[in-house]
Amino acid sequence: MNLKIYKQTISNLSMSGIVAVIAKIMPESPDTDLEAIKENAKSVMESEGAQNISFEERDIAFGLKAVILKMAWPEEKSTDLIEKKLSEIENVSSATIEDYRRAFG
């Protein structure tokens, strides 16, 4: 391959990557509608560029369950944005990043 063409190809590639993020969303009470939180979280995160969003529920204590969000996130975007946006959802007490890993493949 011609070196000039190779350099042009490399310079045209985006250097930003994708990271895998796991966030824990804590509802305000055990009576909070977790499905509504999931729907809102999915909508908010997709609007910020997240992909492949999935959820699970984790028992905490005394009937309280956390919503665990897993997603692919643009590496150039701050994780502070994730916590801020998720914390602003109605009936959410807090949101924290539990895991952040560079995605390959």
Residue pairs with C-beta under 8 A, 6 or more apart in sequence:
16 74
16 75
16 76
17 75
17 102
17 103
18 51
18 72
18 73
18 74
18 75
18 103
19 72
19 73
19 74
19 75
19 100
19 101
19 102
19 103
20 70
20 71
20 72
20 73
20 99
20 100
20 101
20 102
20 103
21 50
21 69
21 70
21 71
21 72
21 73
21 79
21 82
21 97
21 99
21 100
22 68
22 69
22 70
22 97
22 98
22 99
22 100
23 68
23 69
23 71
23 82
23 83
23 86
23 95
23 96
23 97
23 98
24 58
24 66
24 67
24 68
24 69
24 95
24 96
24 98
25 37
25 41
25 66
25 67
25 68
25 69
25 86
25 89
25 92
25 94
25 95
26 60
26 64
26 66
26 92
26 93
26 94
26 95
27 34
27 37
27 64
27 65
27 66
27 67
27 91
27 92
27 93
28 91
28 92
28 93
29 64
29 91
30 62
30 63
30 64
30 65
32 91
33 91
34 57
34 65
34 67
36 90
36 91
37 67
37 89
37 91
37 92
38 55
38 67
40 89
40 90
41 53
41 55
41 67
41 69
41 86
41 89
42 53
42 55
44 85
44 86
44 88
44 89
45 53
45 69
45 71
45 82
45 85
45 86
46 53
48 77
48 81
48 82
48 85
49 73
49 74
49 77
50 71
50 72
50 73
51 71
51 72
52 70
52 71
52 72
53 69
53 70
53 71
54 69
54 70
54 71
55 67
55 68
55 69
55 70
56 67
56 68
56 70
57 65
57 66
57 67
57 68
58 65
58 66
58 68
59 65
60 66
68 98
69 86
72 103
73 79
73 82
75 102
79 97
79 100
82 95
82 97
83 95
83 96
83 97
86 92
86 95
87 94
87 95
89 95
